[in-house]
Amino acid sequence: MADLKKGTDTEILGSIPVKKDERKGRRGRKKFNRDLMRLLLEAGKSAVDVADHMGCNARIVRDYRKELVAAGVLDQDKKGKNGIVESTFDKECISARGMTYLQFLKKDWKTPSTPYNKAKTYWEGIWEMPSLHRMMNEKDPLAEELAIIWDDHFGEDKGRRRYRKKLIRPFFRFVKRYDIEKEWFSMDNQSDPRNIRKIPAIGFSNFPKDLQEAINEFERIYGKLAGTWLRTKICLQGRTGNRKEERGMLGLSKDSRKKSWLVFHGSADRFTGNVFEKMGQDWPITWIPKDIRQELYEIFENGESEFYFPWSRKKKGELSKAWRVISKEYTGEELTFHDMRKVSATWFFAAGVPVESAVNLNIGWSDYSTAITHYFEMRNLLKKSERAAYLANIPEWFLDELDEYRREEYWLNLPRPQGGPPGRANHPGGR
């Protein structure tokens, strides 16, 4: 039987001759209590749990477990309960599917490294290196057992649970366990709701005027460009651009072939923009008010080949904090840049733009229910009189050239000119 006394491998097995030029940079293996490690392994603890307890690397525990099995101290089936394999994550994936998990993710994910690393961490950590061959077998309960283990680890963490589900669910598609993905990792699972941030104040009649004052103060402190950027964000309904992943409206460019950039073609009235968004969505920019368009064109003409909006750069952290403070002071609500999407949707509704048009105008939403549930603050604007009072406070720069998107009923409800024909008298081209 092997000697199980406490000490490093060198102390137990003797020193291994090392050439002088190979000695540089080598520190040796950390000392650990072998008796305690043996007791933990005999109790059925995983290599990761033992490593955390002992303060060492899990590889050391696995190596020592092999020594114990070879010495007859530990039974082969004491290694774990999940069909543990002695292989790396990539080799196991290739063995099961003929490709690595990273190769599988590259088909659908723009930045596959994040879900890959998360799955690898779970596979090695909380799942203790299970056999993917067993997971792919629908008659084997292993896949569901792993889903239960995952739920035990992250079920109480509501803040990050949804994000983790989004990253790990492709792994069950990879092993062709669509049943497990649907049952345990569906994003619309009722036991895993997303908190809906509601800002009722956006629907109050004085909100547009208060917000305009906040934008003016923001512009006064950070300059004309800051005001233009913020007004542009409201008009485009844009998410905060992600410069690293090249998605979201990033800024102005002179290369019309690139996505996520706004491009002008010789004048302020001729523009194109094709925004690459999350989940592979592609949104065209269809409408920009005249005043905002002119401001952007001046920046475009005087700028370099590419000009990033501040929410796509490092400065967005500073601007975001400042905007929270300023918006709180003027509107009574601490607003984020992303909350400007709620402002856009609500202003469109008050201006007579139908929901089916608003959700597709510029960078919109994939479905009506998501838009109405999360973004339209219109509960206070259901009455015609309330919408009229609200509309009177919406800045003119937002309403410019919006007529073509409004409902027919909007024009029918406008006040009729004295002595003029009823109905379409005020409709552009209605005479």
N, C-alpha and C positions, 0 to 999 in steps of 0.2 A: 504494500500500500504506500502511496506517495506520502511524503512528509507534509502535514498540513499546518505546520507551525507558522507563527506570525513573522512577516518580513517580506522584503522584496524578492523578486525572482533571482537577483544576483546573490542575495544573502542565502537563499535556499539552494540554488542550483550551482552556485559558484560563479566567479567572474568569467565573462566571455572575452577572449582576446580581441581587441579592436585596434586596427592600425591607427597610428598617430594622426594621420590626415583625416580620418573618419571620426575622430573623437570630438571635433569641434562642433558645437551646437547641440550635442546630445545630452539630455538631462536625465534619462532613465525613467522608469515607471514609478509612479507614486506609491508609497508604502500604504498597505491596507491590512486590516485585521481579517485574516483568512478564516479564523474560526467563526467570527460573526457573519462573514459573507456566506460560509457554508450553511450556517443555521437558517439564514434568510432564504437561501435557495432551496433548502430542504422543506421550508414552510410554503413553497410554491410561489414566492415573490418573483416578479418579472425582472429581467436584467436592468431595465430602466429604473424600476422602483429601488432595486438594490443599489444601483449606481448613485441615485439621488440621496439615499440614506448614508452611503459610505463616502460620498463626495469624490467619486472617481468617474472615469469614463465607462460607458456601458460596454464597450468592447473588451475592457479588462474583465468585466463580470462574465461575459460570454466565453472568453478564453478560459477563465478559471472553472466555469461550469463544465467545459469539455474535459478539463483535467480530472474533475470529480467523477464524471461519467466513466472516463477511461480507467480510473482507479477503483471503480465499483462502489464508491461512496454515495453517488447520486444515481438514481434510476433514470433511464432514458426518458420515461414519460413524465419526469419531474420538471422538464424544461418549460412547460407551459401548457395551456389548455386550448390554444387557438391554432394548432397545426403549424407551429413555428418552423420556418425554413432557415437553413444556414446559407443565406445568399444575400446579395445586395438588392436594393429596391429595383434598380434598372434590369438586372439579370432575371429577377423574378417576373417582371413585366414582360420581358422578351420571351421568357419561357411559356408564359400563359397566353399572350396575344400576338407574339411575333413582332412586337414593336415596343419601344419605350413609352412611358406615359407622357413624356414631353412631346414626342412625335404625334401622339394622339391629340394633345391639346392644341398644337399649332394649327390644326385645321379650323378651329372655331375661336380661339382666344388670341387677341392681339398681343397680349403680354402673358404668355403661359407660365412664366417662371413662378408666379405667386401661387396658383392652384397646385402646381407641381410640387413646390417646396412644402406646402401645407399637407398634401397627401402623403408625401414621403415622411414628414414628421409624425403624422398620426400612425402610419404603417409601422414605423420603427418604435414609436413611443407608446401611446396608449393601447395599440393593437398588438404589440409584441411580435411583429414580423410574421403575419399569418400567410398561409398558402393561398395564392391567387387562384390556383387550380381548384381548390376546394370552394372558394368564394363563387366561382363561376358555375358550380354545380347547384341547380335549383333544389335538389333534394337534400342538400347539405345545409344544416341550420347555421353554419358559420357566418354567412353574410349578415343575417339578422342579429346574431349575437354581437357582431362588431358594431352594428347600428345602435344597439342598446348600450354598449360600452361608450360609444361616442356621445349618446344622449346623457348618460350618467355624468360624463365629464363636463359637458357644456350646457346642460339643460337649465341650470340656474342662472347662467350668464346671459340675461335677456339683451343686454347692450350689444354684444358681439355675436350672439348666436346666429342671427340671420346671415351675417357676413360669412361666418364659418360654413354654414350650410351651402351658401352659393359657391364656395370654393371646393367643397368636398363632394358635392353631388356628381360632378363629372367623373369622379373616380369610380362610382358605381355603374355609370354608363360604360366606362372602359372595360369593366369586368362583365358587362352585359347583364347586370342585375337591375333592370329597369323597374321591377316590382319593388325592390328595396328603395330605390330612389324616389319613386312616387309615394310610397307609404311613409317613409321617414324623413325625406329631404325635400319635399315639395315646398316651394317658396310661399304658397298661400295657405299653409297649414294653420288651422285656427288656434292651435296651441302656441303658435309662434308669431303673434301679430306685430306689425310694425307700428310704432308710435306715430300718430298723425299729428304734425305740428299745425295747430290752428291759430290763426291771428285774426280774430273777428274785427279788430280795429281797422283792417284794410277795407272793410265794407262800410265804414262810417262816412257820411257825406263830406266831412271836413278833411278826411285823410289825404286825398290827392294834393290839396293845397299845403298841408303840413309837410308832406313828403317833398314837394317842390322846394320848400324853404330849407329842408334838410339837405337836399342836393345842392342848393345854392351855397350853403355853409361849407359843405364838403369841397365844392369847387373853389371857394374863397381861400381855404386852407391849403389845398393841394394843387391848385391851378386849373386852368381852362380844360386841359386834357382829361383831368380826373372827372369833371362833370360830364364831358362828352362820353367817356368810357361807361359811366354809370347809366346815362340815358340810353346809350346803345344797348346795354345789357337788358334794360327793361323792354325795349322795342323788339329785340331778337328773341326774347324769352329764353336766353341762353343759360346753360349750366356753366359752372366755373370751369374754364378750359384747363386741360391737363397737358402741360407742355412736354413732359417726359414721354407720354404715350401718344402725343400728337392727336388728341381728340378734344372735342368741344371747340367753340369758336376761339381760336388762338389770337387772331389779330388781322392785320392787313398785309397782303403779299402782292407781288407783281408777277408771280408764277401761277397762272390759271390752272395748271395741271394738279396742283396740290390741294388736298382736302383740308377742311377746317380753317380756311382762310377766306377773307373777303377781298375781292379783286375788282377794281374799277377799270373800265375800258374807254379811256379818253375823255370822260365827263362824269359829273356826279350823278347823272341820270342813268348811266349804263354800268351795271354792276352784276357780278355773279358771286355766289358763295355756296359751297357744298360742304356741309359740316358732318364730319364723321363722329358719331356719338357712341355711348356705351352700348354693349350687346350687339355691336356691328351695325347699328342703325345709321342711315345716311339721310340728312335733312337738307333740302335746298333753301336758301334765303330768298324770299319772294317779295318782301315789303320792308322798306326803311323810310320813315318820314323825311320830307324834303330838307328840313333844317338839320337833322342828324346826318343825313346823307352828305350834305354840303360840308359839315364839320369833318366828317371822316375823309372826304375826298381831299380836303386841304392837308390833312395829316398824311394821306397816301402820296400826294404829289411831292411833299417836302421830305418824306421819309426815305429810309433805305429800302432794299429789296424785300425785307420782311420786318414788320413792326409788331411786336407782341403787345397785346392788351395787358394791363397790370395784373389782372387776376390769373394770367397764365405764367407769371414770373414769381420770383421770390418775394417781391414787394407786396404781393397780395396779402400776406399775413399782417403787415403793418396797416394797409388800407382797410382790411376787414375789421380789425380791432377799432380803428378810428370810426368807421361807418356804424358800428354797433353803438358807440357812444353818442355820435351825432344824431342818429335816427331815434334813439331813446329820448334825447332831449327835446326833439321837435315833434315827434309823433306819439310819444308815450310807449312805444314798442321798440325793443331791441331787435333790429332787423339784421339779417345776414344778406350777403350778396345773392345767395340762392333764393331768398324770400322774394326777390324781385320777380321771379317767375309767377308767384302768387299775385303780385301787383299787376303784371301783364294780363293774366287771365281775367282778373276782376275788372280791369279797365276795358278790356275787349267786350265783356258782357254788358257793362254799363253803356258802352258806346253803340250797342245794337249789333255787334258781330255774333252770329250764331255759334254755339258750342262746336258744332261739326266743322266750322271754318277755323275757329280759334285754336283747336287742338292740332291743326295742320299748318298753321301760319308760322313760318320760320321754324325754329327748333321747338316743336310741339311735344305731343305725347303719343304713345302707341295706341291708347284706347280712351274712350270717353270716361269710363268709370274712374280710371286713375286720375284723370285731370279734374273731374268734378269733386272726387273725394279728397284729394290732396291739395289742390291749387286754387279752385274757384271759391273765393270768400264772398258769396253772393246772397247769403241768407238775409242780410239787411237791405238787399236791393231787389226784392221780389216785386214790390209795388212800383208802378209806373212813376208816381210822384217822387219816390225816393231815388229812383234811377236818374230822373231829371235833375234833381238837386246835386247828385253825385257827379253827373256828367258835366255840369256847369263848372266844377272845380278841377276837372282833368286838364292838364296843361295842353296848350294848343300844339306844341311840338309833337305830341303823341298822336293827336287826332288827324294830323295832316295826311291827306291822300288815303284815308281809311274808308271813304264812302263806298267804294266798290265791294267791300267785304260785308257791309251791313245788310240786315234783313230788309225785305220789302216793307214789313210792318213798321219799321223804324221811320220811314219817310211818311207813311200814312198817318202816323201819330204826331208829326211835327205841327206846330201852330200854322194855320193857313193865313196867307197874306190877305189883308182886307180887300174885298172885291175881286180876289183872284179865284181861279178854278179850284175845286176841292181836290183832295187826294194827293196827286203827284206833282203839285205846283212847285214844291221845293226840291224835288228829286232832280239830280243832275241829268240834264237831257230829257226831263219829263214834260217839258212844254211842247 
